[in-house]
Amino acid sequence: MRIIKQLRWVGWLGLLLLAVAACAEENNATATPTVAVTTTLADTAVSTPLIPTNTPTRTPVPTPAVPLINAADQPLTDAGALQIANVVAPEDGWLVLYAMTDGALGEVLGFTAVTTGLNQNLTLTIDPQLATPTLGAVLHSDLGESGEFEFPDGPDVPLEWESAQIATTFDLDFQLSEPVIEVAEQAVGEDGVVRVASVLLPQAGWLAIHGEADGRPGPVLGVVPVAAGRHEAIAITIPWREGTPTLYAALYADNGEPLHFDYQAEDEPLLASGEPVVTAFEATFPIDIFVLDQPLVDGTFEVERVISNGPGWLVAYYDDNGAPGLIIGSAPLEDGLNERVMVEVLASAATDVLHLRLHEDTEPGDDFDFPRVDQPVLYDGRLPGTVTFSLTPGNYLIVDDQPLPSTGTASAVLTVDLVVVNVPTWVAIEADEDGQRGEVLGFTAVSPGVSHDIAISIDPTLATETLYVTLYLNAGEPDEFDPDGADVPLQRNRSPISVPFFLLNEAEE
């Protein structure tokens, strides 16, 4: 009985297993057959573990800060203190301030140490007189002795980030009280350019070049406008033939009409410590001889001006078929500007045309001694051509339009700039009568030769808008002008030598 029950249990269990197997075959009828793989010990040693392992977690790497310099435009005062808002440095080093010249880094003006990372509210002090309107700020390394800035003669070179320097620029608003001029001795060439090394102005103004007069700044020879701030290598063109061995550079405010130089009016000199900012400097010029055509008077003629670079000689040659011949006279020259030089020549050897040339004064204090010494002066390594003039120019005069001085008296003085005559002469000023020469208002006598700045008194109540200067022969009594007698007008081409000029009012002057 117990056996039969066990068989029944076994039978049911068998039927259950057959049913499960049948279902499995039905479900796997379309499945890919499983391939059995025999695994050896050796294979097991290198196989992927059945139990997964944890992958190690990487430590996050922070993104490096981008280096920068944050500097705002700011005022510059006499104290020279400048503020840099912040600097991010990739390593310990230096923040360096540079002057900027033509968009490039120039002179180092100041520096301060910076540490790796963020540096805030840095203060650097510079010499304000060396500042340019734009400054450059650059990060440098500290590769040499720690804490000592070693550049340019050292290893503390500018730092780079992505192949470029770490730098920026910022502008200055100059609020300085002391203007400055820096100018050096120089040679002025035939282009007339004078170069001023640098100027510093607290406000917009003018840089002027003056000639010398009586040991002080004289006439203005050239002027250029300059903005507030520091400027370098300023070029000013002057009429170099009017230059003097000592020139003056001066600064003026631009207080009047903008970009119009109102000399001795609104545009007053800029002051430093209560005194005008003026710097004297020495200048040399090209070889220059200026002479007028004129008669030879008692074996002498006059040369208006000569510029000699060092002591020298002004030498006269007679004319030999258009070329300089033999030397017939000389006159000593001082270094620099020489005016109205009188030259005496051998009158019997003088030709209608004479030639002038500069010679060296090899042995100052001695007489002219050529050809042993005192050789001709060279310019740019060459012998310049001679300056020629005529001894037979005829008689002539030059007069400028001018105002009638208001003296409040019965007479006023007018000036005739130049008279050149070969005989004793009266110079007369005449009124205008319907476009013709009229009444003689004033006169004075001149001797043969060259006469400058001839002053003649007239009655201002008789003056007309147009006046005439007329030359009369002084043929009668030397001290008595007799235009109705022997003192007849000098003539040129059968016409009286007479030049009209106009009286100017203040607005025209």
C-alpha positions in Angstrom: 0.0 0.0 0.0 2.8 2.4 0.9 4.6 1.4 -2.3 1.6 2.2 -4.4 1.4 5.7 -2.9 5.0 6.3 -3.6 4.5 5.2 -7.2 1.6 7.6 -7.6 3.7 10.5 -6.2 6.5 9.6 -8.6 4.0 9.4 -11.4 2.5 12.8 -10.7 6.0 14.3 -10.3 7.0 12.8 -13.7 3.9 14.2 -15.4 4.7 17.6 -13.9 8.2 17.5 -15.2 7.0 16.5 -18.7 4.6 19.4 -18.7 7.3 21.9 -17.7 9.7 20.5 -20.4 7.0 20.7 -23.0 6.3 24.4 -22.2 10.0 25.2 -22.3 10.4 23.6 -25.7 7.4 25.6 -26.9 8.8 28.9 -25.6 12.3 28.3 -26.9 11.3 27.1 -30.3 12.5 30.4 -31.9 15.4 31.2 -29.5 19.0 31.1 -30.5 20.6 27.9 -29.2 22.8 28.3 -26.2 26.4 27.2 -26.8 28.1 25.5 -23.9 31.7 26.8 -23.1 34.1 24.6 -21.2 36.1 26.8 -18.8 39.5 25.7 -17.7 41.5 27.0 -14.7 43.7 29.0 -16.8 40.7 30.7 -18.4 39.2 31.5 -15.0 42.4 33.2 -13.8 42.1 36.0 -16.5 38.4 36.2 -16.9 36.3 39.2 -15.9 35.1 38.8 -12.3 31.5 37.8 -12.0 31.1 40.3 -9.1 31.4 43.9 -10.3 34.1 46.2 -8.7 33.7 50.0 -8.0 35.5 52.4 -10.4 37.8 54.9 -8.5 36.3 58.5 -8.4 38.6 61.3 -9.9 39.3 64.4 -7.8 37.9 67.5 -9.6 40.6 69.9 -11.0 39.7 73.6 -10.7 39.8 75.7 -13.9 42.7 78.2 -13.6 41.7 81.8 -13.3 42.4 84.0 -16.4 45.1 86.6 -15.6 43.9 90.2 -16.0 44.7 93.8 -15.1 41.8 96.1 -14.3 43.0 99.8 -14.5 40.6 102.7 -15.1 41.3 106.0 -16.7 42.2 108.4 -13.9 43.6 111.9 -13.0 47.3 112.4 -12.4 48.3 115.0 -9.9 51.7 116.3 -8.7 51.8 113.5 -6.1 52.0 110.9 -9.0 49.9 108.3 -7.2 47.9 105.9 -9.5 45.4 103.3 -8.6 45.0 99.8 -10.1 41.6 98.3 -9.1 42.7 94.6 -9.3 45.1 92.2 -10.8 44.8 88.4 -11.2 48.3 87.0 -11.5 49.2 83.4 -12.6 52.2 83.5 -10.3 54.1 85.7 -8.0 55.6 88.6 -9.9 55.4 92.4 -10.6 52.9 94.8 -11.9 54.9 97.4 -14.0 53.7 100.8 -15.4 55.2 102.0 -18.7 55.1 105.3 -20.6 53.6 104.8 -24.0 55.4 106.3 -27.1 53.7 106.0 -30.5 51.6 103.1 -29.2 54.6 101.1 -27.9 55.9 100.5 -24.4 58.5 103.1 -23.5 60.2 103.9 -20.2 59.4 102.0 -17.0 57.7 104.5 -14.6 56.9 102.3 -11.6 56.3 98.8 -10.3 54.9 96.9 -7.3 54.9 93.2 -6.3 51.9 91.0 -6.8 51.1 87.5 -5.5 49.5 84.5 -7.2 45.7 85.1 -7.6 43.7 88.2 -6.8 45.4 91.4 -5.8 43.2 94.4 -5.1 43.5 98.2 -4.7 47.1 98.5 -5.7 48.8 102.0 -5.5 51.8 102.9 -7.6 53.7 106.2 -7.5 55.4 107.6 -10.6 57.2 110.8 -11.6 54.4 112.8 -13.1 56.9 114.7 -15.3 57.7 111.5 -17.1 54.1 110.4 -17.7 52.5 110.2 -21.1 48.8 110.6 -21.8 48.4 106.9 -22.0 50.2 104.4 -19.7 50.7 100.7 -20.2 50.3 98.2 -17.3 52.1 94.8 -17.7 52.6 91.7 -15.5 56.2 90.6 -15.1 57.7 87.4 -13.6 59.9 87.4 -10.5 62.5 84.9 -11.8 65.6 86.5 -10.3 66.2 87.4 -6.7 62.9 87.2 -4.9 61.5 90.6 -4.0 63.9 92.5 -6.3 62.6 93.9 -9.6 65.3 92.9 -12.2 64.4 94.3 -15.6 65.4 95.1 -18.3 68.9 94.1 -17.2 67.6 90.9 -15.5 65.4 87.9 -15.7 62.1 89.5 -14.6 60.6 89.5 -18.1 56.9 90.1 -19.0 54.6 87.2 -18.3 52.6 85.6 -21.1 49.2 83.9 -21.3 48.2 82.0 -24.4 51.3 83.5 -26.2 50.5 87.1 -25.4 51.6 89.5 -22.7 49.3 90.1 -19.8 48.8 93.9 -20.3 46.4 96.7 -20.6 46.4 100.5 -21.1 44.7 103.4 -19.4 44.5 107.2 -20.0 45.5 110.0 -17.6 43.8 113.3 -17.0 46.7 115.6 -16.2 46.0 117.8 -13.2 49.5 119.1 -12.6 50.5 122.5 -11.4 54.1 122.7 -12.9 54.5 122.7 -16.7 57.9 121.5 -17.9 60.0 121.9 -21.1 63.0 119.6 -22.0 65.0 120.7 -25.1 68.6 120.0 -26.1 71.3 121.9 -28.0 70.8 121.0 -31.7 71.7 121.7 -35.3 68.8 123.2 -37.3 68.9 122.1 -40.9 67.7 123.7 -44.1 64.2 122.5 -43.4 64.1 124.8 -40.4 62.8 122.1 -38.0 63.5 122.6 -34.3 62.9 119.5 -32.1 61.8 119.8 -28.5 62.4 116.6 -26.5 59.3 116.8 -24.3 56.8 119.1 -22.7 54.4 118.7 -19.9 51.3 120.9 -19.6 48.5 120.9 -17.0 46.1 122.4 -19.7 45.9 122.9 -23.4 48.3 125.5 -24.7 51.0 126.4 -27.1 54.7 125.6 -27.5 56.6 128.6 -29.0 60.1 129.1 -30.2 61.6 132.5 -29.8 64.7 134.1 -31.1 67.0 136.0 -28.8 67.0 139.8 -28.4 69.2 141.6 -25.9 69.8 138.4 -24.0 66.1 137.6 -23.6 63.4 135.9 -25.6 62.6 138.0 -28.7 60.3 137.5 -31.7 58.2 134.4 -32.0 59.7 132.2 -34.8 57.3 129.3 -34.7 54.4 127.9 -32.6 52.4 124.7 -32.4 49.3 123.8 -30.3 49.7 121.1 -27.6 47.1 119.3 -25.6 47.3 118.8 -21.8 49.7 116.1 -20.7 53.1 115.0 -21.7 54.3 115.1 -25.3 57.6 114.0 -26.8 59.7 114.8 -29.9 57.7 117.8 -30.9 58.8 119.4 -34.2 58.4 123.1 -34.9 59.4 124.7 -38.2 61.0 128.2 -38.0 62.4 130.5 -40.6 66.0 129.4 -39.9 67.6 132.5 -41.5 65.9 134.5 -38.7 67.3 132.1 -36.1 69.8 133.2 -33.4 72.5 131.1 -31.8 70.4 131.0 -28.6 66.8 130.1 -29.0 64.0 129.9 -26.4 61.2 127.3 -26.0 58.3 128.7 -24.1 54.8 127.4 -23.0 51.6 129.5 -23.3 48.0 128.9 -22.2 45.3 128.7 -24.9 43.0 131.1 -23.2 41.7 133.0 -26.2 40.2 131.8 -29.5 40.8 128.1 -29.7 43.7 127.1 -32.0 44.6 130.8 -32.6 47.7 132.0 -30.9 46.9 135.3 -29.2 50.5 136.3 -28.4 50.8 139.1 -25.8 47.0 139.0 -25.4 44.8 136.2 -23.9 47.4 133.5 -24.4 49.6 134.3 -21.5 52.8 132.4 -20.5 52.3 129.3 -18.3 54.0 129.7 -14.9 56.0 127.4 -12.7 56.8 128.6 -9.2 55.4 132.0 -10.4 57.8 132.3 -13.3 57.2 131.8 -17.1 58.2 128.4 -18.3 61.0 129.2 -20.7 64.1 127.1 -21.6 67.0 128.5 -23.5 69.1 126.2 -25.8 71.9 126.6 -28.3 71.3 126.1 -32.0 73.5 126.0 -35.1 72.2 126.7 -38.6 73.3 126.0 -42.2 75.8 128.4 -43.8 74.0 131.6 -44.5 74.9 134.9 -46.1 72.3 137.5 -46.8 73.5 140.6 -48.8 71.7 143.3 -50.7 72.8 144.6 -54.1 74.5 147.9 -53.3 77.1 150.4 -54.3 80.7 150.2 -53.0 81.2 153.2 -50.8 84.8 154.1 -49.9 85.9 150.5 -50.7 83.3 149.1 -48.2 80.0 147.2 -48.5 77.6 145.9 -45.9 76.3 142.3 -45.5 73.0 142.1 -43.7 73.5 138.9 -41.8 75.9 136.0 -41.6 75.5 132.8 -39.5 78.9 131.3 -38.6 79.2 128.0 -36.7 82.2 129.0 -34.7 84.5 131.9 -35.3 85.2 132.5 -39.0 85.8 134.9 -41.9 83.5 136.4 -44.4 85.6 136.5 -47.6 85.1 138.5 -50.8 86.3 137.3 -54.2 86.2 139.3 -57.5 84.3 137.9 -60.4 86.2 135.9 -63.0 83.8 135.2 -65.9 81.0 134.1 -63.5 83.2 132.3 -61.1 85.0 133.5 -57.9 88.5 134.8 -58.7 91.1 136.1 -56.3 90.3 137.2 -52.8 90.1 141.0 -52.4 88.8 141.5 -48.9 87.6 139.8 -45.6 85.9 140.5 -42.3 86.1 138.5 -39.0 82.9 136.8 -37.8 81.8 135.7 -34.3 80.3 132.4 -33.5 76.6 132.5 -34.4 74.6 135.4 -35.8 76.5 138.4 -37.2 74.4 141.3 -38.5 75.4 144.3 -40.7 78.9 143.1 -41.3 81.1 145.8 -43.0 83.6 144.3 -45.4 86.5 146.4 -46.8 87.9 145.3 -50.2 90.6 146.5 -52.6 88.4 148.9 -54.5 90.7 148.9 -57.6 90.1 145.1 -57.9 86.4 145.2 -57.4 84.2 144.0 -60.3 80.5 144.8 -60.8 79.7 141.4 -59.3 81.4 140.1 -56.1 81.4 136.6 -54.6 81.1 135.9 -50.9 82.2 132.7 -49.0 82.7 131.6 -45.4 86.1 130.5 -44.2 87.2 129.0 -41.0 89.1 131.0 -38.4 91.7 128.3 -37.7 93.8 130.5 -35.4 91.4 132.9 -33.6 92.9 136.3 -32.9 95.2 136.2 -35.9 94.7 137.9 -39.3 93.1 136.1 -42.2 95.7 133.7 -43.5 94.6 131.6 -46.5 95.7 129.3 -48.0 98.1 128.3 -45.1 95.1 128.0 -42.8 91.6 129.4 -42.6 90.2 127.1 -45.3 86.7 127.5 -46.8 83.9 126.1 -44.7 82.2 122.9 -45.9 78.6 122.0 -45.4 77.4 118.4 -45.4 80.9 117.5 -46.7 80.8 119.7 -49.8 81.9 123.2 -50.7 78.8 125.4 -51.1 78.5 127.8 -54.0 79.3 131.4 -53.4 76.7 134.1 -52.7 76.9 136.9 -55.3 75.6 140.4 -55.4 75.9 143.5 -57.7 77.7 146.7 -57.0 75.6 148.5 -59.6 72.0 148.1 -58.5 70.9 151.7 -58.9 68.9 153.4 -56.2 65.9 151.8 -54.5 63.9 151.8 -51.3 61.5 149.5 -49.3 58.6 150.7 -47.1 55.8 148.8 -45.4 52.2 149.8 -44.7 52.0 151.0 -41.1 49.8 152.7 -38.5 50.1 156.4 -37.8 51.2 156.6 -34.2 48.9 158.5 -31.8 51.2 160.6 -29.9 48.9 163.5 -28.9 51.6 165.9 -30.2 52.1 168.0 -33.3 54.3 165.3 -34.9 54.2 161.6 -35.6 57.1 159.3 -36.7 56.8 157.0 -39.7 59.5 154.5 -40.7 61.1 153.7 -44.1 62.5 150.2 -43.9 65.4 150.4 -46.3 67.1 152.9 -48.7 70.0 152.0 -51.0 71.6 154.9 -52.9 74.9 155.7 -54.5 74.7 159.4 -53.9 73.8 161.7 -51.0 70.0 161.6 -50.8 66.9 163.2 -49.2 64.1 160.7 -48.2 60.8 162.5 -48.2 57.2 161.5 -47.2 54.5 163.1 -49.4 50.7 163.4 -49.2 48.4 162.0 -51.8 46.6 164.4 -54.1 44.0 162.6 -56.4 46.4 159.6 -56.8 49.5 161.8 -57.4 52.4 162.8 -55.2 51.5 166.0 -53.3 52.7 168.1 -50.4 56.0 167.1 -48.7 55.1 166.2 -45.1 58.6 165.3 -43.8 62.1 164.5 -44.9 65.6 163.4 -43.7 69.0 163.0 -45.3 70.9 159.7 -45.9 74.4 159.0 -47.0 75.4 156.7 -50.0 75.2 153.0 -49.2 72.6 151.0 -47.2 70.4 152.7 -44.6 67.9 150.9 -42.4 64.8 152.0 -40.4 64.8 155.6 -41.4 62.6 157.7 -39.1 60.7 160.7 -40.5 58.5 163.1 -38.5 55.3 164.4 -40.1 52.3 166.5 -39.1 49.6 163.8 -38.5 46.8 166.3 -39.3 48.1 166.5 -42.9 48.4 162.8 -43.4 46.3 161.1 -46.1 45.3 157.5 -46.3 47.9 156.9 -49.0 51.4 158.4 -48.6 54.5 158.3 -50.8 58.2 157.9 -50.0 60.3 159.7 -52.6 64.1 159.9 -53.1 65.6 163.3 -53.9 69.2 164.1 -54.8 70.9 166.1 -52.1 72.7 168.4 -54.5 72.3 171.8 -52.8 73.1 172.8 -49.3 73.7 169.5 -47.5 71.5 170.5 -44.5 68.7 172.3 -46.5 66.1 170.4 -48.5 65.2 172.3 -51.6 62.8 170.3 -53.7 62.0 173.2 -55.9 65.7 173.9 -56.6 68.7 171.6 -57.0 67.3 168.7 -54.9 65.4 167.0 -57.8 63.9 163.5 -57.5 66.2 160.6 -58.3 65.0 158.7 -61.3 64.9 155.1 -62.5 63.8 154.5 -66.1 63.1 158.2 -66.4 60.5 158.1 -63.5 61.0 159.4 -60.0 61.9 156.7 -57.4 58.8 156.9 -55.3 56.9 154.1 -53.5 53.3 154.5 -52.1 52.2 152.9 -48.8 49.0 152.9 -46.7 48.3 154.1 -43.2 46.6 151.2 -41.2 44.0 151.4 -38.5 44.2 149.2 -35.4 42.0 146.5 -36.9 44.2 146.2 -40.0 47.5 146.3 -38.1 
